[in-house]
Amino acid sequence: MDDLNNDLNQNEKKKSGGAVRFLIKLLIFAAVLVLVFLVSYTAVGRWYAQRLDEKDAATQEAEEATAQQQAEETVENCEFTMIYLDDPETEEVEFCALKVFHRMNQELSVFMIPTDSQVTMSSALSEEITEKAGTEVGQTVLLSELGPLFTDRETKYEVITSIVKELIGGLDLKTYEAIDYDNLIQIIDLADPITMNLAEMVTYTDEDGQTMTLTPNTEHEIDGRKALGILTYSDGFGSGDSGRIERSSTYLMEYITTLTDTLNKTEMGTFLSNYYGLITTNGSVSDSTSYIEDCLALNNDNMAFYTMKGTQQEEIYTLDAAKIQEDMKSVMGEDAYALAATEQAEESTTAADSEAEEGTASESETGVEAEATEAVSSSKDLTITIYNGAYISGLAGNWRDKLEEEGYTIEGIFDYSGGTRDNGKIIVREEGMGEDLKQNYFPNAEIEVGTPDDGADIQIILGKSEDF
């Protein structure tokens, strides 16, 4: 009996031991499964996260590339032009504005500059303007006081344009369009008068020298002379120039939209041709026909007038560079503005470096360069005219500035009517003239002995290869 009990106990122990071993094996197997799962889960998670990071990086790279391309296109298609209206007898600028036209989007933004505007510029620009004016010009000036300092109208426009360029952060602002009183009247009268209801009184002088008044809350047909009154009449500077700017903006918006609503393509082409024939500009006008479609597309939705940002204190309006630059960012976009500012800064640095190199160059040139210089006659004592045959906006003006800095006498810049040229041509009165121009500036141009069309000694016709 005892043996039987012992056997049973032994069997129970064996069963119990087997169950324990089975449980241990099961636990080990489960632990292995958990470990494998954790390892696999971690590996898969890392792989998936890596794929997501790669996808995010690729997406971000694509987005950045798209943003860069859009910024480059905006910079290429965004044109900044200063508009001036002044009385040649007083030389004071009565009206000026910054026109920003985005050709790709066909959007026009006009920033009106109050006539009582004061600006603080950099010391370098102040010194540059002082040199041009021949009298001390401080860093803080009233724009209206600059005009009488310059007997040459073009110099006056270039000076104010350079100040506004600095205000907007150094963006590419080289072109201006200037209109005197008589020409403005002719331009406005190219189209039928528009009807306008004025909120405030306007006083102007008619063709006979009589003082006339446009009463408020009355419908008036606005011809060229009345338009001049609307654009220049000041309501008094006690509260600033806001009244004139608001009235001018309303009139110009109405005038432009009436033109775009009523003129067809041919008529708009004729209008633009007449317009550019009446204004003074340092830009090219030969490609004015390319603006026909852009002008016809203007309407109330893609055109806006603003007052350039600043602070009014009694009779002085202080322009605020930081706020103005924020407006430029809004018009162009942050990326495009940053790109444009960077490009202009690099261009200015390169130009400064070139000037420094030229300034330190010794007069005692050696070798082939000295021999070539001695062998070629200088054209600096001859009269020169420049024609834009490349149809590149501002090219003739850029070359005029460059050559005048080098000591050449440029009598005028014009648009070439003989069609677009790939390479330039230099027409000279006598054999041997113009060789220094070809050698130093226009290597692709051909020299032709003949009679320049305009009576100059040398006539330069620029081609596309002469682009800066």
C-alpha positions in Angstrom: 0.0 0.0 0.0 2.9 2.3 0.9 4.6 1.5 -2.4 1.4 2.4 -4.3 1.2 5.7 -2.5 4.8 6.3 -3.2 4.3 5.6 -6.9 1.3 7.9 -7.0 3.3 10.6 -5.3 6.1 10.1 -7.8 3.7 10.4 -10.7 2.2 13.6 -9.2 5.6 15.1 -8.8 6.5 14.2 -12.4 3.3 15.7 -13.7 3.8 18.8 -11.6 7.3 19.2 -12.8 6.3 18.7 -16.4 3.6 21.4 -16.0 6.1 23.8 -14.5 8.6 23.1 -17.3 5.8 23.6 -19.9 4.8 26.8 -18.3 8.4 28.1 -18.3 8.8 27.1 -22.0 5.5 28.9 -22.7 6.6 32.0 -20.9 10.0 32.0 -22.7 8.3 31.5 -26.1 5.9 34.4 -25.2 8.8 36.6 -24.2 10.6 35.8 -27.5 7.5 36.7 -29.4 7.2 40.0 -27.5 10.9 40.7 -28.1 10.6 39.9 -31.8 7.5 42.1 -32.0 9.2 44.9 -30.3 12.3 44.7 -32.4 10.2 44.4 -35.6 7.9 47.2 -34.5 10.9 49.5 -33.7 12.6 48.6 -37.1 9.4 49.2 -39.0 8.8 52.4 -37.1 12.2 53.6 -37.9 11.9 52.7 -41.5 8.5 54.3 -41.8 9.8 57.4 -40.0 12.8 57.6 -42.3 10.5 57.3 -45.3 8.3 60.0 -43.9 11.4 62.2 -43.3 12.6 61.5 -46.9 9.1 62.4 -48.2 8.9 65.5 -46.1 12.4 66.6 -47.2 11.5 66.0 -50.9 8.3 67.8 -50.5 10.0 70.7 -48.7 12.7 70.8 -51.4 10.1 70.9 -54.1 8.2 73.6 -52.3 11.3 75.6 -51.8 12.3 75.2 -55.5 8.8 76.3 -56.6 8.9 79.3 -54.2 12.4 80.2 -55.6 11.1 80.0 -59.1 8.1 82.2 -58.3 10.3 84.7 -56.6 12.7 84.9 -59.6 9.7 85.3 -62.0 8.3 88.1 -59.8 11.6 90.0 -59.6 12.0 89.7 -63.4 8.5 90.9 -64.1 8.1 93.6 -61.4 8.9 97.0 -62.7 9.5 100.1 -60.5 9.1 103.5 -62.1 9.0 107.0 -60.6 6.4 109.4 -62.1 7.0 113.2 -61.9 4.8 116.1 -62.7 6.5 119.5 -62.3 6.5 123.1 -63.4 9.6 123.8 -65.5 9.5 127.4 -64.4 9.9 126.8 -60.7 11.7 123.4 -61.0 9.7 122.2 -58.0 8.2 118.7 -58.1 4.5 119.3 -57.6 3.5 115.6 -57.9 5.5 112.4 -57.7 4.6 108.8 -57.2 6.1 105.3 -57.4 4.5 103.0 -59.9 5.0 99.3 -59.3 3.7 97.1 -62.1 3.7 93.3 -61.9 3.6 92.3 -65.6 3.2 88.6 -64.9 0.1 89.2 -62.8 -0.9 92.4 -64.6 -1.3 94.2 -61.3 -0.6 98.0 -60.9 0.2 99.6 -57.5 0.8 103.3 -57.3 2.3 104.9 -54.2 1.6 108.6 -54.1 4.2 110.7 -52.3 3.0 113.8 -50.5 4.4 117.1 -51.6 5.5 118.0 -48.1 7.5 114.8 -47.7 10.7 114.7 -45.6 13.2 111.9 -45.9 16.3 110.8 -44.0 18.9 109.2 -46.2 22.2 107.5 -45.7 25.4 109.6 -45.4 26.8 108.1 -48.6 23.8 109.1 -50.6 23.8 112.6 -49.0 27.4 113.0 -50.0 26.7 111.8 -53.5 23.8 114.3 -53.9 25.9 117.1 -52.4 28.5 116.5 -55.0 25.9 116.7 -57.8 24.2 119.8 -56.4 27.4 121.7 -55.7 26.0 122.7 -52.3 25.7 121.0 -48.9 22.7 118.7 -48.8 22.0 117.2 -45.3 20.9 113.7 -44.6 17.3 114.9 -43.8 15.7 116.9 -46.6 12.4 117.9 -48.0 11.8 116.4 -51.4 10.2 119.7 -52.6 13.4 121.6 -51.9 15.7 119.4 -54.0 14.3 120.5 -57.4 15.6 124.1 -57.4 19.2 122.8 -56.6 19.5 121.4 -60.1 19.4 123.3 -63.3 19.3 120.1 -65.3 15.9 118.4 -65.0 17.2 114.9 -65.7 19.7 115.2 -62.8 16.8 116.3 -60.5 14.7 113.3 -61.4 17.7 110.9 -61.0 18.5 112.4 -57.5 14.9 112.0 -56.2 14.7 108.5 -57.8 17.9 107.5 -56.0 16.4 108.7 -52.7 13.2 106.7 -53.2 15.2 103.6 -54.3 17.0 103.7 -50.9 13.6 104.1 -49.1 12.2 100.9 -50.7 15.3 98.9 -49.7 17.5 99.4 -52.7 15.3 97.6 -55.2 15.9 98.0 -58.9 14.5 101.5 -59.4 16.3 103.1 -62.4 13.5 104.4 -64.6 11.5 107.6 -64.3 8.8 109.2 -66.4 8.5 113.0 -66.1 5.6 115.1 -67.4 5.5 118.9 -67.4 2.2 120.9 -67.2 1.7 121.5 -70.9 2.4 117.9 -71.8 0.0 116.6 -69.1 -2.8 118.7 -70.6 -2.1 117.3 -74.0 -2.0 113.7 -72.7 -5.3 114.0 -70.9 -6.9 115.6 -73.9 -5.9 112.6 -76.1 -9.1 111.0 -74.8 -12.6 112.3 -74.2 -13.1 114.1 -70.9 -14.4 112.0 -68.0 -17.2 113.1 -65.7 -16.3 113.5 -62.0 -18.1 114.6 -58.9 -15.6 116.4 -56.5 -15.9 116.1 -52.8 -14.0 119.3 -52.3 -13.3 122.6 -54.1 -10.5 122.8 -56.6 -9.0 126.0 -57.9 -7.0 126.1 -61.1 -5.8 128.6 -63.8 -7.4 128.3 -67.3 -5.8 128.8 -70.7 -6.3 132.6 -70.5 -4.6 132.9 -67.1 -7.9 133.3 -65.3 -8.5 131.6 -61.9 -11.3 129.1 -62.1 -13.0 127.0 -59.4 -14.5 123.5 -59.6 -17.3 123.5 -57.0 -17.8 120.4 -54.8 -20.8 118.0 -55.1 -21.2 119.0 -58.8 -20.7 116.9 -61.9 -17.7 118.3 -64.0 -16.3 117.2 -67.3 -12.6 117.0 -66.6 -10.4 118.0 -69.6 -6.6 118.3 -69.5 -6.5 121.8 -67.8 -9.0 120.8 -65.1 -7.1 117.5 -64.5 -3.9 119.5 -63.9 -5.8 121.4 -61.2 -7.0 118.2 -59.6 -3.5 116.7 -59.5 -1.7 119.8 -58.2 -4.2 121.9 -56.1 -3.4 121.6 -52.4 -6.1 122.1 -49.8 -3.6 123.5 -47.3 -1.0 121.5 -45.4 -2.4 121.9 -41.9 -3.7 118.4 -42.1 -1.2 117.3 -44.7 -1.5 116.5 -48.4 -4.2 113.8 -47.9 -6.9 115.7 -49.7 -5.0 116.2 -52.9 -3.7 112.6 -52.9 -7.2 111.1 -52.4 -8.7 113.4 -55.1 -5.8 112.6 -57.5 -6.1 108.8 -56.9 -9.9 108.9 -57.5 -9.4 110.8 -60.8 -6.5 108.7 -62.1 -8.4 105.5 -61.3 -11.4 106.8 -63.2 -9.4 108.1 -66.1 -7.4 104.9 -66.6 -10.4 102.5 -66.3 -12.3 104.7 -68.8 -9.4 104.3 -71.2 -9.2 100.6 -70.8 -13.0 100.2 -71.1 -13.3 102.4 -74.3 -10.1 101.9 -76.3 -9.5 98.9 -78.5 -6.0 97.5 -79.1 -5.2 99.8 -82.0 -6.4 102.9 -80.2 -4.4 102.0 -77.1 -1.3 101.6 -79.2 -1.8 105.0 -80.6 -2.4 106.5 -77.2 0.8 104.9 -75.8 2.8 106.1 -78.7 1.6 109.6 -78.2 2.1 109.4 -74.4 5.8 108.3 -74.8 6.3 111.0 -77.4 5.2 113.7 -74.9 7.1 112.6 -71.7 10.7 112.7 -70.6 12.1 109.4 -69.6 15.4 107.6 -69.1 13.9 104.3 -70.1 13.4 102.8 -73.5 10.1 103.7 -75.3 10.7 101.6 -78.4 8.9 98.6 -76.9 5.9 100.6 -75.8 3.7 98.4 -78.0 4.4 95.5 -75.6 2.4 97.3 -72.9 -0.8 97.5 -75.0 -2.2 94.2 -73.6 -1.0 95.0 -70.1 -2.8 98.4 -70.2 -6.0 97.0 -71.6 -6.1 94.5 -68.8 -6.1 97.1 -66.0 -9.4 97.5 -64.1 -10.7 98.2 -60.6 -9.7 94.8 -59.4 -6.0 94.8 -60.3 -5.2 98.4 -59.8 -4.8 100.3 -56.5 -3.5 103.7 -55.3 -1.9 104.2 -51.9 -0.2 107.0 -49.9 3.5 106.2 -49.3 3.7 105.4 -45.6 4.9 108.1 -43.1 3.9 110.3 -40.2 2.2 113.7 -40.5 3.4 116.4 -38.1 1.9 119.8 -38.8 3.2 120.7 -42.3 5.8 118.0 -42.6 5.2 114.4 -43.7 8.1 112.2 -42.6 8.5 109.1 -44.8 9.0 105.9 -42.9 11.4 103.5 -44.7 10.5 100.5 -42.6 6.8 100.8 -43.3 7.4 101.5 -47.0 9.6 98.4 -47.3 6.8 96.3 -45.7 4.4 97.6 -48.4 6.9 96.6 -51.1 7.0 93.1 -49.5 3.2 93.0 -49.6 3.3 93.9 -53.3 6.1 91.5 -54.3 5.9 88.8 -51.7 8.5 88.2 -48.9 10.7 85.8 -51.0 10.7 88.0 -54.1 11.5 91.1 -52.1 14.4 89.4 -50.3 15.8 88.1 -53.6 15.5 91.5 -55.3 17.2 93.3 -52.4 20.0 90.7 -52.3 20.6 91.0 -56.1 20.7 94.8 -55.9 23.1 94.7 -52.9 25.4 92.3 -54.8 25.2 94.5 -57.9 26.1 97.6 -55.9 29.0 95.8 -54.2 30.3 94.7 -57.6 30.0 98.2 -59.0 31.8 99.6 -55.9 34.6 97.1 -56.3 35.0 97.9 -60.0 35.2 101.6 -59.2 37.8 101.0 -56.5 39.9 99.0 -59.0 39.6 101.7 -61.6 40.5 104.3 -59.0 43.7 102.5 -57.9 44.8 101.6 -61.5 48.1 103.3 -62.3 48.3 105.7 -65.3 51.5 104.1 -66.3 50.0 101.1 -68.0 52.5 98.6 -69.3 52.7 96.0 -72.1 50.1 95.6 -74.8 47.4 97.6 -73.0 49.6 100.7 -72.9 50.5 100.3 -76.6 46.9 99.8 -77.6 45.8 102.9 -75.6 48.4 105.0 -77.3 47.6 103.7 -80.7 43.9 104.4 -80.5 42.6 108.0 -80.7 40.3 109.1 -77.9 36.6 110.0 -78.6 36.2 112.0 -75.4 36.5 115.3 -77.3 33.8 114.3 -79.8 30.0 114.5 -79.6 28.3 111.2 -79.2 24.6 110.0 -79.4 23.3 106.6 -78.3 20.4 104.7 -79.9 18.7 101.7 -78.3 18.5 99.1 -81.0 18.2 96.2 -78.6 14.7 97.1 -77.4 15.9 96.6 -73.8 14.4 99.0 -71.4 16.8 101.6 -70.0 19.8 100.3 -72.0 20.7 103.6 -73.7 20.4 105.5 -70.4 22.7 103.0 -68.7 25.4 103.4 -71.4 25.0 107.1 -71.3 25.7 107.1 -67.5 28.6 104.7 -68.0 30.3 106.7 -70.7 29.7 110.1 -69.1 31.4 108.7 -65.9 34.4 107.8 -68.1 34.6 111.3 -69.5 32.7 111.0 -72.8 30.3 113.7 -74.1 26.9 112.2 -74.7 24.5 114.7 -76.4 21.4 112.5 -76.2 19.8 109.1 -76.1 17.2 107.9 -78.5 15.2 104.9 -79.7 16.4 103.3 -82.9 13.7 102.9 -85.5 15.5 100.4 -87.8 14.4 97.3 -85.9 16.1 95.1 -83.3 19.8 94.5 -83.6 21.8 91.6 -82.2 25.1 93.5 -82.3 25.8 97.2 -82.2 27.0 99.6 -84.9 29.2 102.7 -84.5 28.7 105.3 -87.2 31.6 107.8 -87.4 32.3 110.9 -89.5 36.0 110.0 -90.2 38.2 107.0 -90.4 39.8 106.2 -87.1 37.1 107.7 -84.9 35.3 105.4 -82.3 38.1 102.8 -82.2 38.5 103.3 -78.4 34.7 102.8 -77.9 34.8 99.5 -79.8 38.0 98.4 -78.1 36.9 99.3 -74.5 33.1 98.9 -74.5 31.5 97.5 -77.7 33.8 94.7 -79.0 30.9 93.1 -81.0 30.0 96.3 -82.8 31.0 97.2 -86.3 32.4 100.6 -87.2 31.0 102.3 -90.3 32.3 105.6 -91.7 29.3 107.7 -92.7 27.1 110.6 -91.6 25.3 110.2 -88.3 21.6 110.9 -88.6 21.6 113.5 -85.8 24.7 115.6 -86.6 26.9 114.1 -83.9 30.5 113.0 -84.6 29.7 109.5 -83.5 26.4 107.6 -83.5 26.2 104.4 -81.4 23.4 102.0 -82.2 23.2 99.4 -79.4 22.4 95.8 -80.0 21.4 92.9 -77.7 25.1 92.0 -77.2 25.6 95.4 -75.6 23.3 94.7 -72.7 24.8 95.2 -69.3 
